[in-house]
Amino acid sequence: MIKFLVPDIYLNSVYDLDLELLKQKNIKGILIDLDNTLLPWNSTKIDEKMTEWLINAKKMGFKFCIISNNRASRIKECAEKLGIPAVEGIAFKPAKRVYIKGMKILGTEKEETAVIGDQLFTDILGAKRLGLFAILVRPLVEKEFFFTRFMRRIEAKILKRVLKKESDKN
């Protein structure tokens, strides 16, 4: 079970992502979480830095699709503002069908798809169950849904164990 919670990369934010590395891995499409990954939790305000990052990534040939467990109306609003498609309706991550739907929107296969998110038990677990390249980022802000705050405590313990194992390998 723990192998499904181990991200391929762990970063402070999407801004630290080496897009050239993804190109080398033949990644063409990125399924990306909304809350605390692209935008602060429950916000629809998109800052210039995020807009520039997305423009640059698109220029490099990457396609994006939002997968989120938030309200459908908010997902749609943010997707329109960001200029990227989204899996419609509540995603219920880590359900496989959400990731499959997102890959269909992107037109990518498993080996060409990465997932970026801030939660082990939704984003990373869902990605790993399908064999997708999984990128975990730190949450943008501490404000979150109450259940997510509870799950973060469990995630922190697992992440500490995973990171220790990784550092022991090196």
N, C-alpha and C positions, 0 to 999 in steps of 0.2 A: 504493500500500500504506500509506503513512504516514497517509492520511486515515482509515483504519480504526483508527488508534491514538490519535486525537485526541479526548479527552473533551470533552463539551459544558461541563462544569463540573469544576474541580479544587479539592478542599477538604481541610482538615486532618482532619476527621472527619464522620460523619453528623450530629453535633450542630450543625455549622455550616451545614447544608442549609436553605435558605429554602423551607419547605414551601408558602408562599403563592405563590412563583414557580412551583412545580410545578403548583399549582392553576390559575394563569393560563395555563399551557401545556396545560391539559386532561389532565394526567397523573392517572390514577386508580389505577394499579397499579404496584408497585415490586418488581422482581426483585432480590433482595439476596444478596450473597455472605455466607458465614458467617465463615470464618477471616480474621482481621485487618481485618474490616469491621464485623461485628456483635459478635464476641467475639475475644479473643486466640487465636492459633493453638492448636489442639488443646484448648482449654478448653471446659468445659461450664458454667462459673460465669457467671451473668448478674448484672451489677450493677444497682442500683436506677436509676441514671441511664439505662441502656439501656431498662429496663422502662418508665420514665416517657416516654422519647422515643417508643417504639412506641405506647403508650397515646394520647399526644397526636396522633400522626400518624393513628392509626385513628379518633380522634374527628373529625379533619378530613376523613375519608372515604377515606383511602388504604387499599388492600389490599396485603398483602405476601405474597411467596412466596420461600423460600430456594432458591438454586441454588448448589451447592457441589461441589467435586471431592474432598471428604473421604469418609470411610467412611460407608456408609449408616446404620449403627447410631448413629453420633454425630450425623449430620444429623437423624435421626428424634428422638433424645433432645432435642437443642437446639430443634428446631421445636416439640415438645410443651411444653417449658419456656417458650418465647417466645410460644406461643399463635398461631403462624402456620404455614400449610402449607409443604411443601417438595416439590421435584421428587424423587421417590424414586430411590434408587440413585445410583451415582456419575455425576456430570453430564457429564464429559468436555468441559468448556468449553474452547474457544469454539464447540463444535458448535451449529449452529442449532437442532437438534431440542430441546435443553435449554431454550432461551429460548421456543420455540414451546409446549412442554409447560407451562412456567411461565405463559405468557399464557393458556393454556387453563384452568389452575387459577384464575387471577385473573378470567377472563372479560373480558379487555381486548384491544383491538386494538393494533397497533404504535404508532400515534400517541398512544395513551393510556398507554403503558408506559415506565417509566424503569428503568435498571439501575444499581445502586450496587455498586462493588467496589474492591478495592485493587490490581488487577493489569492492566496494559495488554494483555498477550498472552492473557489469558483473558476477564476481565470486559468490558473496553472493546472489544476486538476482536470478541467475540461479539455485543455490543450493536450495534456499528456495522455489522456485516455484515447485520443485519436492519433497520437504519434506526431503532433505538431510541434514546431520549435517554440518553446515557451520562454517569455521574457517577463520577469517580475520587476516592477518598479515600486519604490516607496510611495505611499499615499501623498498626494499634494498637500492635504490639510488634515488636521485631526478630527474635524467635525464630520460625523458619519451617522448613518442609520444605527439605532441602538443595538440591533442584533449583530451588525458588523463590528461594533466596538467589542462586544463579547467574544466574537470569533477571533479578533486580533490577538487576544491573550493566548489562545491556543496556537495560532499561527506563529507568534513570537517564539514560543518554546520549540516548535518544529523547525523553524527557520534557523534558530541558534544551533540546533543539532546538525542540520544540513550544512550550514556554513562551516561548522567545525570539521565535519567529515571532509569537505572540499579542501579546507586549508591543510588538513593532515595529509592529503594526497600530494599536495605541492610541496 
